[in-house]
């Protein structure tokens, strides 16, 4: 088996959400809903998601888009409404801005929502 056949063309995303002051509970609620909404709209796969907590209360989410799911999400009214809720509750930060990213082995706490 060639190495090319062992990998599939996946679009796994890792995103970090920094809650705005006083919006921590809103961010956690959105995180609970996020993937089920994307899946219901046919935009995300059933790859198990991983939700982590970084320093400073930053929520890190790992999930997989369905083929062209990220592109289709930008025209989906349900997703656009959810994203508006995200913008009210948090800022998206670069992974390189996380203190954990400076370590050879980044350690996070797992969130069970």
Protein Blocks (a to p, Z undefined) as FASTA:
>chain_A
ZZklmpccdddddddddddehilmmmmmmmmmmmmmmmmnopaccbdcdddddehhiacd
dddddehklmmmmmgmklmmmmmmmmmmpccddfklpmklmpmbacdddddZZ
